[in-house]
Amino acid sequence: MQKLRYFLILLLFPVAVLAQQKTKIVVESFTGTYTDAKKNISYLKKPVFRQDNATLTCDSAVFYPNENVFDAFRNVHINQGDTINIYSDRLNYNGNTKVAHLTNNVRMIDRESTLTTNILDYNMGSKIGTYVNGGKIVSKDVTLTSKNGYYFSNSRDAYFRYDVVVVTPESTINSDTLRYNTLTNWTYFYGPTNIKGKDDNLYTENGAYNTKTQKAYFGKKNLYTMGSKSLKGDSLYYDGIAGYGKAVRNIVFNDTTDKTVMYGQLGFYYKQDERTLVTKNPYVGMGTADSIKVNNKLQPDSLWLGADTLETQMVLKKTLTLISSPVIKKDNELGEAEDEEQGKGKEKKVGPEKPTAVAPKETAVSKKQTRQDKRNARNGKDDTKKPILNDKITAAKDSLLKDSIRIDNKAIPIPKDSLLISKADSLVKKGKDNLLKKDSLSKALKTAIPVVKAKADTAKGKVLVPKTKAITSVKDSVPFNPSDTVRTRVIKAYHNVRVYKANMQAMADSLFYTSADSTLRWYSNPILWSEGSQQTGDTIYLQLKNKKLNAVQVIRNAFLVNVNADSARYNQIKGRLITAFFKEGKLQNMFVDGNAESIFFNQNEKKVYTDMNQTVSSRIKILFKEKEIAKIVTIREPEGVRTPIPELKEDVFLTGFTWKPEIRPLSKKEVINGKAKAKVPAKKAVPANGQKTNGKPAAPANGAVPKGTTKVPTVIKTPTTIQKDSTQKDSTLVKPVLPKTELAPKAAPVKEVKPDTAKTTAPLKKQ
């Protein structure tokens, strides 16, 4: 230790000796003088002093040669090294310490920056200036003010303390302590700092910002806000010119307008398209109007969504294809769309074509009449059938609750242009008397119906506007549509998507959501759990209305499994399309369309299972009560078999059955951590008595009808029209765009989806 101390003394000794070296102040010239010989004081007029490389001038001065000190008055100017110029009204200069104490209207100019204050202490040796009573530095487009300031001319650094304000063309910075370099334009923050831009604001307690390049990084208690949006993170990096930002660790992105909060550990932000991408442990919370009881207190029931990657963006609403509320057809309209769309979406069979008879061409009226005759024939056929009657299954149409079915008004077909033009004149004449009574309808008719030629209006004596003028006026009257500029938020989730809400949970490979229609769209092996039910299909839509669960649609290969809380019996329903409706957050009813099949276990009053019903029909309606299936209604040409429980030696499953409660998210924590439970093999679909059912209801091996069962005629079904996906592009085909930077994480390889372990049987054959 003593050797180290001795070494430091030797190392610093030359510096100390150099600092103690004194040089005399030299008076180079003056225009007038008066000397007090007794006191050894000289009074000089317009003197020029020099010490080392500094020159000092003023209007008058009092020089103390013995003390190596002088006082200067009026038009004081200090020039050092041709780079530093200091001006003031008064100066006290000590040649021994080389410290200049300047007062009144002090200006210090160092290359591109100017410091102004009323009191400044400047050390000519170290080239450090200090003020403690308020000062201002102006450097190009930057103005900085503070109470205390310290300027280092050699490094071009300036330290500021207390009430620091930095004003730039792009922002205003308020800080407690900061350092600013006039050469590099970097500003460093060492205390509570607020950076306010034109439309955003950032708070930090440690960081740096370049006033020229607009690059910044912040490392302590960071909060960025812009309108209703805010961003927190342990470390924030931002490039204002490029419009690119990055957040690291404990990220919180909040939008109070959409009531969404996104969390994660690594995120990227792109200002141009208002896009945020979170790639490490991301999850998002969405506010809903539902509430749950926790410790006998109502608390908001938020929807929590987690995935490997989350992306949120503001897009133009007009670029989205939105989903409207599901509409259920009437029972007597089932099959109409299928007749018109027959063959669409089906694979063509390969083989020799059979000769067909050529029928005469039908007109539009005859085609419509033919379809009406077919519907009447089918309806008449249905009326002659006897429905299956028991305490749980009813096939009669009248048993449907009309108030639970939403009726879609059929749109009036629009005629072709040629037909419209040929009938325009007669249409105007026929409705002329009524149309002229209401100006609004008259104007609408003129703009909507093309007019071949101008015709006299006998009622008003005017000439109808020609077609070309009407079209021109419409274009001129609507030059701009404000709705084209409406922006809305979308959320995209990629891989291992998990959703948790108190009354609904889900898993999928990808998800798309937009606040414009409040609909979550799940793609690629989605599974939705609601209370005691599990739904699977190719695509699932879940729609919110007024921040509450409103409806669910399962599109293609739709399958529902429902299990009572105190039973291991699996009620099963499948079809091409499942539409379910919620009321006050609870599953109320459900419609299954397109080759609808079901297996349902009946109970008596003592909750003892008595028999199993297996049915096939065009539609199945299910009513729920207390989280369980209360009633199943089969609609349109059903067939079914009822089997007593004692005769069921094995469980019976429909084709495609799968039951996966082990991967169901049971809490918000499982969504956040992203750790699904270990998968177990799904229950295999084994027909009753170990025999294949070929998609038909199970029956004994000898073909006899067991006691207590009922047979109905086999039906031939037509395909049900399936609603197409509403998004312009399947989100499973869209990959998130990562920033081109070394800090960007590499995308994890996509794991191959394991095939379903459930054993499937052959589909129902048409007869």
Residue pairs with C-beta under 8 A, 6 or more apart in sequence:
19 125
22 68
22 95
22 96
23 51
23 52
23 95
24 51
24 68
24 95
25 49
25 50
25 51
25 63
25 65
25 68
25 69
25 70
25 93
25 95
26 49
26 50
26 51
27 42
27 44
27 47
27 48
27 49
27 63
28 48
28 49
28 50
29 47
29 48
30 44
30 45
30 46
30 47
30 48
31 45
31 46
32 44
32 45
32 46
33 42
33 43
33 44
33 45
34 42
34 43
35 41
35 42
35 43
36 42
36 43
40 64
40 65
40 66
41 62
41 63
41 64
42 62
42 63
42 65
43 60
43 61
43 62
43 63
44 60
44 61
44 62
44 63
45 59
45 60
46 57
46 58
46 59
46 60
47 57
47 58
47 60
47 61
47 63
48 55
48 56
48 57
49 55
49 56
49 57
49 61
49 63
49 70
49 93
50 56
51 95
51 98
51 124
52 98
52 124
53 80
53 81
54 78
54 79
54 80
54 81
54 124
55 78
55 79
55 80
56 72
56 76
56 77
56 78
56 79
56 91
56 93
56 100
57 75
57 76
57 77
58 72
58 73
58 74
58 75
58 76
58 77
58 91
59 73
59 74
59 75
60 72
60 73
60 74
61 70
61 71
61 72
61 73
62 70
62 71
63 69
63 70
64 70
67 96
68 94
68 95
68 96
69 92
69 93
69 94
69 95
69 96
70 93
70 95
71 90
71 91
71 92
71 93
72 90
72 91
72 92
72 93
73 89
73 90
73 91
74 89
74 90
75 87
75 89
76 86
76 87
76 88
76 89
76 90
76 91
76 102
77 85
77 86
77 87
78 84
78 85
78 86
78 87
78 91
78 100
78 102
78 122
78 124
79 85
80 124
80 127
83 110
83 111
83 153
84 108
84 109
84 110
84 127
84 153
85 108
85 109
86 100
86 102
86 106
86 107
86 108
86 109
86 120
86 122
87 105
87 106
87 107
87 108
87 109
88 102
88 103
88 104
88 105
88 106
88 107
88 120
89 103
89 104
89 105
90 102
90 103
90 104
91 100
91 101
91 102
91 103
92 100
92 101
93 99
93 100
93 101
97 123
98 123
98 124
98 125
99 121
99 122
99 123
99 124
100 120
100 121
100 122
100 123
100 124
101 119
101 120
101 121
102 119
102 120
102 121
102 122
103 118
103 119
103 120
104 118
105 118
106 115
106 116
106 117
106 118
106 119
106 120
106 131
107 114
107 115
107 116
108 114
108 115
108 116
108 120
108 122
108 129
108 151
109 115
110 151
110 153
110 156
110 182
111 156
111 182
112 139
112 140
112 182
113 137
113 138
113 139
113 156
113 158
113 182
114 137
114 138
114 139
115 129
115 131
115 135
115 136
115 137
115 149
115 151
115 158
116 135
116 136
116 137
116 138
117 131
117 133
117 134
117 135
117 136
117 149
118 133
118 134
119 131
119 132
119 133
120 129
120 130
120 131
120 135
121 129
121 130
121 131
122 128
122 129
122 130
123 129
126 154
127 152
127 153
127 154
128 150
128 151
128 152
128 153
129 149
129 150
129 151
129 153
130 149
130 150
130 151
131 148
131 149
132 147
132 148
133 147
134 145
134 146
134 147
135 145
135 146
135 149
136 143
136 144
136 145
137 143
137 144
137 145
137 149
137 151
137 158
137 180
137 182
138 144
139 182
139 185
141 168
141 169
141 211
142 166
142 167
142 168
142 180
142 185
142 211
143 166
143 167
144 158
144 160
144 164
144 165
144 166
144 167
144 180
145 163
145 164
145 165
146 160
146 161
146 162
146 163
146 164
146 165
147 161
147 162
147 163
148 160
148 161
148 162
149 158
149 159
149 160
149 161
150 158
150 159
150 160
151 157
151 158
152 158
152 159
155 181
156 181
156 182
156 183
156 184
157 179
157 180
157 181
158 179
158 180
158 181
158 182
159 177
159 178
159 179
160 175
160 177
160 178
160 179
160 180
161 176
161 177
162 176
162 177
164 173
164 174
164 175
164 176
164 177
164 178
165 172
165 173
165 174
165 175
166 172
166 173
166 175
166 178
166 180
166 187
166 211
167 173
168 211
170 197
170 198
170 211
170 214
170 240
171 195
171 196
171 197
171 198
172 195
172 196
173 187
173 193
173 194
173 195
173 196
173 209
174 193
174 194
174 196
175 189
175 191
175 192
175 193
175 194
176 190
176 191
176 192
176 193
177 189
177 190
177 191
178 187
178 188
178 189
178 190
178 191
178 193
179 187
179 188
179 190
180 186
180 187
180 188
181 187
184 210
185 210
185 211
185 212
185 213
186 208
186 209
186 210
187 208
187 209
187 210
187 211
188 207
188 208
189 204
189 205
189 206
189 207
189 208
189 209
189 218
190 206
191 205
192 203
192 205
193 203
193 204
193 205
193 207
194 201
194 202
194 203
195 201
195 202
195 203
195 204
195 209
195 216
199 226
199 227
200 224
200 225
200 226
201 224
201 225
201 226
202 216
202 218
202 222
202 223
202 224
202 225
202 236
203 221
203 222
203 223
203 224
204 218
204 219
204 220
204 221
204 222
204 223
204 236
205 220
205 221
206 218
206 219
206 220
207 216
207 217
207 218
207 219
207 220
207 222
207 236
208 216
208 217
208 218
209 215
209 216
210 216
213 239
213 240
213 241
214 238
214 239
214 240
214 241
215 238
215 239
215 240
215 241
216 236
216 237
216 238
216 240
217 235
217 236
217 237
217 238
218 235
218 236
219 234
219 235
219 236
222 232
222 233
222 234
222 235
222 236
223 230
223 231
223 232
224 230
224 231
224 232
224 236
225 231
227 257
228 255
228 256
228 257
228 258
229 253
229 254
229 255
229 256
230 252
230 253
230 254
231 247
231 251
231 252
231 253
231 254
231 269
232 247
232 250
232 251
232 252
232 253
233 247
233 248
233 249
233 250
233 251
233 252
233 267
234 248
234 249
234 250
235 247
235 248
235 249
236 245
236 246
236 247
236 248
237 245
237 246
237 247
237 248
238 244
238 245
238 246
238 269
239 245
243 270
243 271
243 272
244 268
244 269
244 270
244 271
244 739
245 268
245 269
245 270
245 271
246 266
246 267
246 268
246 269
246 739
246 741
246 743
247 266
247 267
247 268
247 269
248 265
248 266
249 265
249 266
250 265
251 262
251 263
251 264
251 265
251 266
251 267
251 278
252 261
252 262
252 263
253 261
253 262
253 263
253 267
253 276
253 278
253 312
254 260
254 261
254 262
255 261
255 489
258 286
258 489
258 515
259 286
259 287
259 547
260 284
260 285
260 286
260 287
260 312
260 489
260 491
261 284
261 285
262 276
262 278
262 282
262 283
262 284
262 285
262 310
262 312
263 278
263 281
263 282
263 283
263 284
263 285
263 672
264 278
264 279
264 280
264 281
264 282
264 283
264 310
265 280
265 281
266 278
266 279
266 280
266 745
267 276
267 277
267 278
267 279
267 280
267 282
268 276
268 277
268 278
268 279
268 738
268 739
268 744
269 275
269 276
269 277
270 276
270 277
270 739
273 313
273 314
273 315
274 313
274 314
274 487
275 311
275 312
275 313
275 314
276 311
276 312
276 313
277 309
277 310
277 311
277 736
277 737
277 738
277 739
278 309
278 310
278 311
279 308
279 309
279 736
279 738
279 745
280 745
281 672
281 674
282 306
282 307
282 308
282 309
282 310
283 304
283 305
283 306
283 307
283 310
283 671
283 672
283 674
284 304
284 305
284 306
284 310
284 312
284 491
285 302
285 303
285 304
285 305
286 302
286 303
286 304
286 305
287 300
287 302
287 547
288 300
288 301
288 302
288 303
288 501
288 544
288 547
288 548
289 546
289 547
289 548
290 300
290 301
290 501
290 502
290 503
290 547
290 548
290 549
290 585
291 298
291 299
291 300
291 301
292 298
292 299
292 301
292 502
293 299
301 501
301 502
301 503
301 585
302 501
303 499
303 500
303 501
303 504
304 499
304 500
304 501
304 668
304 671
304 672
305 491
305 493
305 497
305 498
305 499
305 511
305 671
306 493
306 496
306 497
306 498
306 499
306 671
306 672
306 674
307 493
307 494
307 495
307 496
307 497
307 498
307 510
307 511
308 494
308 495
308 496
308 674
308 748
309 493
309 494
309 495
309 736
310 491
310 492
310 493
310 494
311 491
311 492
311 493
311 494
311 736
312 489
312 490
312 491
312 492
313 489
313 490
313 492
314 487
314 488
314 489
314 490
315 487
315 488
315 490
316 484
316 485
316 486
316 487
316 488
317 483
317 486
317 487
317 488
317 516
318 483
318 484
318 486
319 728
320 488
320 490
320 514
320 516
320 517
320 727
320 728
321 726
321 727
321 728
322 514
322 516
322 517
322 519
322 726
323 517
323 519
323 521
323 541
323 543
323 726
324 517
325 406
325 543
325 545
325 550
325 551
326 406
326 543
326 551
326 553
326 579
326 581
327 406
327 407
327 408
328 405
328 406
328 407
328 408
328 579
328 591
329 407
329 408
330 405
330 407
331 397
331 400
331 619
331 635
331 636
332 375
332 379
332 397
334 593
334 618
334 619
334 635
334 636
334 720
335 375
335 378
335 618
335 636
335 718
336 371
336 375
337 720
337 721
338 718
338 719
338 720
338 721
339 371
339 374
339 718
340 371
341 719
341 721
342 718
342 719
345 719
345 722
346 719
362 370
382 397
382 636
382 637
385 395
385 637
385 712
385 713
386 712
387 394
387 395
387 396
387 638
388 394
388 395
388 615
388 634
388 638
388 640
388 710
388 712
390 602
390 613
390 642
391 602
392 600
392 602
392 613
392 631
392 632
393 600
393 613
393 615
393 632
393 633
393 634
393 640
394 631
394 633
394 634
395 617
395 633
395 634
395 635
395 638
397 635
399 633
400 621
400 633
400 635
401 589
401 623
404 581
404 588
404 589
405 591
415 423
420 449
420 450
421 450
421 452
424 449
424 450
424 451
424 452
425 452
425 455
427 449
428 445
428 449
428 451
428 455
428 464
431 445
432 457
432 459
433 459
435 441
435 442
435 445
436 442
436 457
436 459
436 460
446 464
446 465
446 470
447 470
447 471
447 473
447 474
450 467
450 470
451 464
451 465
451 466
451 467
451 470
452 467
453 466
454 463
454 464
454 465
454 466
455 463
455 464
456 462
456 463
456 464
457 463
457 464
465 473
488 514
488 515
488 516
489 514
489 515
490 512
490 513
490 514
490 515
491 511
491 512
491 513
491 514
492 510
492 511
492 512
492 513
492 731
492 734
492 736
493 510
493 511
493 512
494 510
494 731
494 735
494 736
495 509
495 510
495 748
495 750
496 509
496 674
496 676
497 506
497 507
497 508
497 509
497 510
497 511
497 522
498 506
498 507
498 665
498 670
498 671
498 674
498 676
499 505
499 506
499 507
499 511
499 520
499 665
499 671
500 665
500 666
500 667
500 668
500 670
500 671
501 549
503 530
503 531
503 549
503 585
503 586
504 528
504 529
504 530
504 542
504 549
505 528
505 529
505 530
505 664
505 665
505 666
506 520
506 522
506 526
506 527
506 528
506 529
506 540
506 542
506 665
507 526
507 527
507 663
507 664
507 665
507 676
508 522
508 523
508 524
508 525
508 526
508 527
508 540
509 523
509 524
509 525
509 526
509 732
509 753
510 522
510 523
510 524
510 731
510 732
511 520
511 521
511 522
511 523
511 731
512 520
512 521
512 523
512 727
512 731
513 519
513 520
513 521
517 543
518 543
518 544
518 545
518 547
519 541
519 542
519 543
519 544
519 726
520 541
520 542
520 543
520 544
521 539
521 540
521 541
521 725
521 726
521 727
521 731
522 528
522 539
522 540
522 541
522 542
523 539
523 730
523 731
523 732
524 732
524 753
525 536
525 753
526 536
526 537
526 539
526 540
527 534
527 535
527 536
527 660
527 663
527 664
528 534
528 535
528 536
528 540
528 542
528 552
528 554
529 535
529 661
529 664
530 552
530 580
530 587
531 586
531 587
531 627
532 562
532 563
532 564
532 565
532 627
532 628
533 560
533 561
533 562
533 587
534 560
534 561
534 562
534 659
534 660
534 661
534 664
535 552
535 554
535 558
535 559
535 560
535 561
535 578
535 580
536 554
536 557
536 558
536 559
536 658
537 554
537 555
537 556
537 557
537 558
537 559
537 578
538 555
538 556
538 557
539 554
539 555
539 556
539 725
540 552
540 553
540 554
540 555
541 551
541 552
541 553
541 555
541 726
542 549
542 551
542 552
543 550
543 551
543 552
543 553
544 550
545 551
548 582
548 584
548 585
549 582
549 585
550 581
550 582
551 579
551 580
551 581
551 582
552 578
552 579
552 580
552 582
553 577
553 578
553 579
553 580
553 723
554 560
554 577
554 578
554 579
555 577
555 722
555 723
555 725
556 576
556 577
556 722
557 574
557 576
557 656
558 574
558 575
558 576
558 577
558 578
558 592
559 572
559 573
559 574
559 654
559 656
559 657
559 658
560 572
560 573
560 574
560 578
560 590
560 592
560 622
561 570
561 571
561 572
561 657
561 658
561 659
562 570
562 571
562 572
562 573
562 628
562 629
563 569
563 570
563 571
563 659
564 571
564 628
565 627
565 628
566 607
567 601
567 609
569 601
569 609
570 599
570 651
570 653
570 657
570 659
570 683
571 598
571 599
571 600
571 601
571 629
572 597
572 598
572 599
572 600
572 653
572 654
572 657
573 590
573 592
573 596
573 597
573 598
573 599
573 620
573 622
573 632
574 592
574 596
574 597
574 598
574 654
574 655
574 656
575 592
575 593
575 594
575 595
575 596
575 597
575 620
575 720
576 593
576 594
576 595
576 719
576 720
576 722
577 592
577 593
577 594
577 720
577 722
577 723
578 590
578 591
578 592
578 593
579 590
579 591
579 593
580 587
580 589
580 590
580 591
581 587
581 588
581 589
581 590
582 588
586 624
586 627
587 624
587 627
588 623
588 624
589 621
589 622
589 623
589 624
590 621
590 622
590 624
591 619
591 620
591 621
591 622
592 598
592 619
592 620
592 621
592 622
593 618
593 619
593 720
594 618
594 717
594 719
594 720
594 722
595 616
595 618
595 717
595 719
595 720
595 764
596 616
596 617
596 618
596 619
596 620
596 634
597 614
597 615
597 616
597 654
597 695
597 764
598 613
598 614
598 615
598 620
598 632
598 634
598 654
599 612
599 613
599 614
599 652
599 653
599 654
600 612
600 613
600 614
600 615
600 629
600 632
601 609
601 611
601 612
601 613
601 645
602 609
602 610
602 611
602 612
602 613
603 609
603 610
604 610
609 645
610 644
610 645
611 642
611 643
611 644
611 645
611 708
612 642
612 643
612 645
612 648
612 652
613 632
613 640
613 641
613 642
614 640
614 641
614 643
614 652
614 697
614 698
615 632
615 634
615 638
615 639
615 640
615 641
615 697
616 638
616 639
616 640
616 696
616 697
616 715
616 764
617 634
617 635
617 636
617 637
617 638
617 639
617 715
618 635
618 636
618 637
618 715
618 717
618 720
619 634
619 635
619 636
620 632
620 633
620 634
620 635
621 632
621 633
621 635
622 629
622 631
622 632
622 633
623 629
623 630
623 631
623 632
623 633
624 630
634 640
636 715
637 715
637 717
638 712
638 715
639 697
639 711
639 712
639 713
639 714
639 715
640 697
640 710
640 712
641 697
641 698
641 699
641 709
641 710
641 711
642 708
642 709
642 710
643 688
643 698
643 706
643 708
643 709
644 706
644 707
644 708
647 700
647 706
648 688
649 688
649 689
650 686
650 687
650 688
650 689
650 690
651 683
651 686
652 686
652 687
652 688
652 693
652 698
653 683
653 684
653 685
653 686
653 687
653 758
654 685
655 685
655 695
655 760
655 761
655 762
655 763
656 685
656 756
656 758
656 760
657 683
657 685
657 758
657 760
658 682
658 683
658 756
658 757
658 758
659 682
659 683
660 679
660 682
662 677
662 678
662 679
662 680
663 676
663 677
663 679
665 671
665 676
670 676
681 757
682 756
682 757
682 758
683 758
684 757
684 758
684 759
685 758
685 759
685 760
685 761
686 759
687 693
687 698
687 761
688 698
689 698
689 700
689 701
691 698
691 701
692 761
692 762
693 761
694 761
694 762
694 763
694 764
694 765
695 761
695 762
695 763
695 764
695 765
696 764
696 765
699 705
699 706
700 706
705 711
714 767
716 766
716 767
717 766
735 747
736 747
738 744
738 745
738 747
